[in-house]
Amino acid sequence: MQSLSLRQTRLTVNCDQNLTRVVTSFVENAGICFGLEPESALDLTLASEEIFNYLSSTGVQGEQLTLTCRQGGYFVDLEFEFHSEEFGLSMFNLTAANSVENENAVLETGLLIASRLVDRFSFFRQDSLSRLILEKEKSYPTIGESPEKQPPPLRGTVIKRPDLEEVKLFVRYVTQNYDPCVVPSSFQTPGKVADMVQYGHYIIAIASDNSGAIGGGIVWTWKNEKLVEFFGPFIPGQPGHSTIPVELADHMISSLARTTAMGLITQSPSPDLPTDYFEPLGSISSIKPGQESCESNSYYRHLREDPGTSVWAHRLIEEFLIREYRKHVLARQINLVTSEGENKSQDSVIATELDKSISKATLKPIWWGHDALSLLHAHITALLQEGVFNIFFEMDLGRPWECHFTTSLLESGFEPRLVLPYAGSSDILIFQHIGSATVS
């Protein structure tokens, strides 16, 4: 199946409140044109209005702002590109609450509202140029309660790319036969998965027979140009001695043979995974709702010789990284970050990805500042109160500033658990909250 092409549109406008209607009209019409329902497009529009009002009332007043609206298939994203040394980004924290004593209280309340109207955000700053990206997902019906008839054992196997109706049927088979911990959260909405396949976010191969029955499948997605993540193989309704998992894994690996991918990884291995094909990276523990803690391994496979790269790290985790890199034969130059009296921001910012179906939260650093420790404590408290017990933190070892979170993470009860090769701008280090401090 060929991936559908994505579209985008752009508006450049002065930061002048008199032009607010120009901005909101642009965002609303672009959102609807790119597939959002009117209610979702309105949410994105209101968020853009609050952010534009903030920028027009602060230091960038009168300067040019560029807005880019992009179609993402199952979502629409809106990027603000502007020049500003100060932006109230802390209002985007999960735990943010405004103070009436702040002279910009009304404006920052608008940013707080904007952050709650969208599904995800990211922020980048290079020199004086800032980029804020908001994402709003399309609405999809969740999977029906009526179970699908169990697929029969296949008589002969053909591995192929499915059409959209086969994608949705495969998703329903997997959801009703597998533990949610090994199934992508997107599988709760089959229509979303179909759109993800149409627009190239997911690639799916299924196993079927000449009658058209579906007896298995595997899903993979590009994390970046060097790393591919996969889910499965899944073989609902098939006998335990089936060769389908190996056939699906072979198909996926061969399809990546002449690409830029350096490695293949799964963090949620299926019980049907042919583990002989992969190397265990390490494990994380998880607490399922109403159940005791269990350990889950992550698996990795090199697709070509690793040329090596450089990473950054705090001295407190240097030994952990040395052990991991030796164990997995990964050539890495570890550079240590230091704090030598240079200025740093007052406020830290952390993005939170929630999957309440498996009681999981993943924290991702957006900005580092003096309040990192108190912000982490606030996030942990809020998540535990919501019944989210599996809390992780992703640190990109290719971005030196992210490593400055290390001390605060250890003091907050996190410990390093897993290195994901090439999962970010370099490797990603996964920390897991274990509930007690490891450093005084």
C-alpha positions in Angstrom: 0.0 0.0 0.0 1.4 3.4 -1.0 1.5 6.0 1.8 -0.7 9.0 1.1 1.1 12.4 0.8 0.8 14.9 3.6 0.0 18.6 3.1 0.8 21.8 5.0 0.0 25.5 4.8 1.8 28.5 6.3 1.0 32.0 7.4 3.4 34.8 8.4 1.9 37.6 10.4 3.0 40.4 12.7 2.4 39.9 16.4 -0.4 42.4 16.6 -3.6 41.6 18.5 -5.6 43.4 15.8 -4.7 40.4 13.6 -6.0 37.8 15.9 -9.0 36.9 13.7 -6.6 36.4 10.8 -4.7 33.8 12.9 -7.8 32.0 14.2 -9.5 31.8 10.8 -6.3 30.4 9.3 -6.0 27.7 12.0 -9.6 26.7 12.1 -9.9 26.3 8.3 -6.6 24.5 8.0 -7.5 22.1 10.8 -10.9 21.2 9.2 -9.3 20.9 5.7 -6.7 18.5 7.2 -9.3 16.2 8.7 -10.1 17.5 12.2 -13.8 17.4 13.3 -15.2 20.9 14.0 -14.9 20.5 17.8 -11.3 19.4 17.6 -10.5 22.2 15.1 -12.1 24.7 17.5 -9.8 23.4 20.4 -6.7 24.0 18.2 -8.1 27.4 17.2 -8.7 28.5 20.8 -5.2 27.3 21.8 -3.7 29.3 18.9 -5.6 32.4 20.0 -4.3 32.2 23.6 -0.7 31.8 22.4 -1.0 34.6 19.8 -2.4 36.9 22.4 0.5 36.1 24.8 3.1 36.7 22.1 1.4 39.9 21.0 1.4 41.2 24.6 5.0 40.4 25.5 8.4 40.9 24.2 7.8 39.9 20.6 5.0 42.5 20.0 5.1 43.8 16.4 7.6 41.2 15.3 6.8 38.5 12.7 5.4 35.2 13.6 5.2 32.2 11.3 2.5 29.6 11.8 2.7 26.2 9.9 -0.3 23.8 10.0 0.5 20.3 8.9 -1.6 17.3 8.1 -0.4 14.2 10.0 -3.0 11.6 8.9 -4.4 10.9 12.3 -3.5 14.3 13.8 -2.9 17.9 12.8 0.0 19.8 14.2 0.5 23.6 14.4 3.9 25.1 14.7 4.7 28.7 16.0 8.0 30.1 15.0 9.0 33.3 16.8 11.8 35.3 18.3 11.5 35.5 22.1 14.0 35.1 25.0 11.2 34.5 27.5 8.0 32.4 26.9 5.8 31.1 29.7 6.4 27.5 28.8 6.1 26.3 32.4 2.4 26.6 32.0 2.5 23.5 29.8 3.6 21.3 32.7 1.1 18.7 33.8 1.2 20.2 37.3 1.1 23.9 36.2 -1.1 26.3 38.2 -1.0 30.0 37.8 -0.6 32.6 40.6 -2.7 35.7 40.8 0.3 37.5 42.2 2.1 37.2 38.9 1.8 40.4 36.8 1.3 38.2 33.7 -1.3 36.0 35.4 -4.0 36.5 32.9 -1.8 35.9 29.9 -0.2 32.8 31.5 -3.6 31.5 32.3 -4.3 31.6 28.6 -1.2 29.5 28.0 -2.4 27.0 30.7 -5.7 26.8 28.8 -4.0 26.3 25.5 -1.9 23.4 26.9 -5.0 21.6 28.0 -6.7 21.9 24.6 -4.2 19.9 22.7 -2.9 16.3 22.9 0.8 16.9 22.8 3.4 19.6 22.5 7.1 20.1 21.9 9.4 23.1 22.1 12.8 23.9 20.6 15.0 26.9 20.9 18.1 27.7 18.9 19.8 31.1 19.6 16.8 33.5 19.7 14.5 31.4 17.5 11.8 29.4 19.3 9.5 26.7 17.9 6.4 25.6 19.7 4.5 22.7 18.1 1.0 21.7 19.2 -0.7 18.4 18.1 -4.4 17.7 18.1 -5.6 14.2 17.2 -8.7 13.3 15.2 -11.5 11.6 17.1 -12.1 7.9 16.4 -14.6 5.4 17.8 -13.1 3.0 20.3 -13.2 -0.7 19.6 -16.6 -2.4 19.9 -17.5 -4.6 22.7 -18.8 -7.5 20.5 -15.8 -9.9 20.0 -14.8 -11.0 16.6 -15.1 -14.7 15.8 -11.8 -16.4 16.6 -9.7 -16.7 13.5 -9.2 -20.4 12.4 -5.8 -22.1 12.1 -4.3 -21.2 8.7 -3.9 -23.8 5.9 -0.8 -22.5 4.2 0.6 -19.0 4.8 1.0 -15.9 2.6 2.7 -12.9 4.1 1.4 -9.7 2.6 0.5 -6.0 3.2 -3.2 -5.7 4.2 -5.9 -3.5 2.8 -7.6 -1.1 5.3 -10.5 -3.5 6.2 -7.9 -6.3 6.9 -6.0 -3.8 9.0 -9.0 -3.1 11.2 -10.0 -6.8 11.5 -6.4 -7.7 12.5 -6.5 -4.9 15.1 -9.7 -6.3 16.6 -8.3 -9.9 16.7 -5.1 -8.7 18.5 -7.0 -6.5 21.0 -9.3 -9.4 22.1 -6.5 -12.0 22.3 -3.5 -10.2 23.9 -2.6 -8.5 27.1 -2.8 -4.6 26.7 0.8 -4.3 27.9 2.1 -5.8 24.6 -0.4 -4.1 22.3 0.0 -0.5 21.0 -2.4 1.9 22.7 -3.6 3.0 19.2 -5.2 -0.4 18.8 -8.1 0.7 20.9 -9.2 2.7 17.9 -9.0 0.6 14.7 -9.8 3.6 12.4 -6.8 5.4 13.8 -4.5 2.4 13.0 -5.9 2.4 9.5 -5.0 6.1 9.1 -1.6 5.5 10.6 -1.0 2.8 7.9 -2.4 5.0 5.1 -0.1 7.8 5.9 3.0 5.7 6.6 3.2 6.0 10.4 2.8 2.3 10.8 3.7 -0.6 8.4 1.8 -3.8 8.9 2.4 -7.3 7.4 -0.2 -10.0 7.9 -0.3 -13.7 7.5 -3.3 -15.1 5.7 -4.2 -18.2 3.6 -5.8 -18.7 0.2 -9.3 -18.3 1.8 -8.4 -14.8 3.0 -8.4 -15.8 6.7 -6.0 -13.7 8.9 -3.9 -15.6 11.4 -1.2 -13.2 12.4 0.6 -9.9 11.8 3.4 -7.7 12.8 3.6 -3.9 13.1 6.6 -1.6 12.8 7.3 2.1 12.7 10.3 4.3 12.1 11.4 6.1 15.3 14.0 8.1 13.2 16.2 7.3 10.3 18.3 4.9 12.3 15.9 3.0 14.5 12.8 1.0 13.8 10.4 -0.1 16.6 8.1 -3.1 16.2 5.1 -4.7 18.0 4.3 -8.4 17.7 4.4 -10.9 16.1 0.7 -11.6 17.0 -0.8 -14.9 16.0 -4.4 -14.9 17.3 -6.1 -18.3 17.0 -3.0 -20.2 15.8 -1.4 -23.2 17.5 1.6 -22.7 19.7 4.0 -24.5 17.4 3.1 -22.3 14.4 5.9 -21.0 12.2 4.0 -17.8 11.4 6.0 -15.6 14.0 9.3 -16.5 12.3 7.8 -15.9 8.8 6.6 -12.4 9.9 9.9 -11.5 11.6 11.8 -12.6 8.5 9.5 -10.5 6.3 10.0 -7.4 8.5 13.8 -7.8 8.7 14.2 -8.4 4.9 12.1 -5.3 4.1 14.6 -3.2 6.1 17.7 -4.7 4.6 18.5 -1.9 2.2 17.4 1.0 4.3 19.1 3.4 6.6 18.0 1.5 9.7 20.8 0.6 12.1 18.7 -1.4 14.5 15.3 -3.0 15.3 13.8 -2.8 18.8 10.7 -3.9 20.7 9.9 -2.5 24.2 6.7 -4.5 24.5 7.5 -8.0 23.3 4.8 -10.3 22.3 4.8 -13.8 23.9 5.1 -15.1 20.3 8.3 -13.3 19.6 11.1 -15.5 18.2 13.6 -14.4 20.8 16.5 -16.2 19.1 16.4 -13.5 16.4 17.1 -10.7 19.0 19.4 -9.7 21.9 17.8 -8.8 25.3 18.6 -5.2 26.1 17.3 -5.3 29.6 14.1 -5.2 31.5 11.6 -2.9 33.2 9.1 -3.8 35.9 5.4 -2.8 35.6 2.4 -3.0 37.9 -0.8 -4.0 36.1 -4.1 -2.7 37.5 -5.1 -5.1 40.3 -2.0 -7.3 39.9 1.5 -7.7 41.2 4.6 -6.3 39.6 6.1 -8.2 36.6 9.3 -7.9 34.6 9.3 -7.3 30.9 12.3 -7.6 28.6 13.2 -5.3 25.7 14.9 -6.8 22.6 17.2 -5.4 20.0 18.7 -6.5 16.7 21.6 -4.9 14.8 20.7 -4.5 11.2 24.2 -3.4 10.2 27.6 -2.9 11.8 27.5 -0.2 14.5 30.0 2.5 13.6 29.8 4.0 17.1 28.9 7.5 18.3 29.3 10.0 21.1 26.9 10.4 24.0 26.6 12.8 27.0 26.1 11.7 30.6 26.2 12.9 34.2 29.0 11.3 36.2 26.4 9.6 38.5 25.3 7.3 35.7 28.6 6.9 33.9 29.3 3.4 35.3 25.9 2.2 34.5 26.3 3.3 30.8 29.8 1.7 30.6 28.4 -1.6 31.8 25.5 -1.4 29.3 27.6 -0.5 26.3 30.1 -3.2 27.1 27.4 -5.8 27.5 25.7 -5.0 24.2 29.0 -4.3 22.3 28.1 -0.7 21.4 31.0 1.6 20.6 30.3 4.8 22.5 32.4 7.8 23.6 30.9 9.1 26.9 31.4 12.8 27.5 30.5 14.1 31.0 28.4 17.2 31.5 29.5 19.6 34.2 28.0 22.6 36.0 30.5 25.4 36.4 28.5 28.4 37.5 26.8 29.2 34.2 23.3 30.7 34.2 20.3 28.4 33.8 16.6 28.9 33.5 14.4 29.2 36.6 11.7 26.9 35.3 11.9 23.3 34.0 9.3 21.9 31.6 8.4 18.2 31.2 5.9 16.7 28.7 3.8 13.8 30.0 2.5 11.0 27.8 -0.2 9.0 29.6 -1.6 5.5 28.9 -4.1 4.9 31.7 -5.1 1.5 30.2 -1.8 0.1 31.5 -1.3 2.7 34.3 1.8 4.2 32.5 3.3 7.7 32.2 6.3 8.7 30.3 8.0 12.0 31.2 10.0 13.7 28.5 12.2 16.8 29.2 11.4 20.0 27.3 13.5 22.5 29.3 15.8 22.2 32.3 15.9 24.8 35.1 16.5 25.3 38.9 13.2 23.8 39.9 13.8 20.3 38.3 13.6 18.5 41.6 10.4 20.1 42.9 8.8 19.7 39.4 9.6 16.0 39.3 8.2 15.5 42.9 5.0 17.3 41.8 4.6 15.1 38.7 5.1 11.9 40.7 2.6 13.0 43.4 0.0 13.9 40.8 0.4 10.7 38.8 0.3 8.4 41.8 -2.8 10.1 43.0 -4.4 9.4 39.6 -3.5 5.7 40.0 -0.6 5.8 37.5 2.1 3.6 39.1 4.4 2.9 36.1 6.3 6.2 35.7 9.3 6.5 33.3 11.6 9.3 32.2 13.3 9.4 28.7 16.7 11.1 28.5 18.2 11.8 25.1 22.0 11.3 25.6 22.6 13.3 22.4 21.4 16.5 24.1 23.8 17.5 26.9 21.2 19.7 28.8 18.9 16.8 29.3 21.6 15.0 31.4 21.4 17.8 34.0 18.1 16.2 35.2 20.1 13.2 36.4 20.7 14.3 40.0 17.1 15.3 40.5 15.9 12.0 39.0 17.9 10.0 41.4 16.9 12.1 44.3 13.2 11.6 43.3 13.4 7.8 43.3 14.2 7.1 39.7 16.9 4.6 38.6 18.4 4.0 35.1 17.1 0.8 33.6 17.5 0.6 29.9 19.5 2.1 27.0 17.8 2.3 23.6 20.4 2.6 20.8 19.8 5.5 18.4 16.3 6.1 19.7 16.7 9.9 19.8 19.3 12.3 18.5 21.7 9.7 20.0 20.8 6.9 22.5 17.8 7.2 24.8 18.3 6.3 28.5 15.1 5.1 30.3 14.7 5.8 34.0 12.0 4.1 36.0 10.5 5.5 39.2 11.0 2.8 42.0 9.6 4.9 44.9 12.7 5.6 46.9 15.7 7.8 46.5 19.0 6.3 45.4 21.1 9.4 46.1 21.0 11.6 49.1 
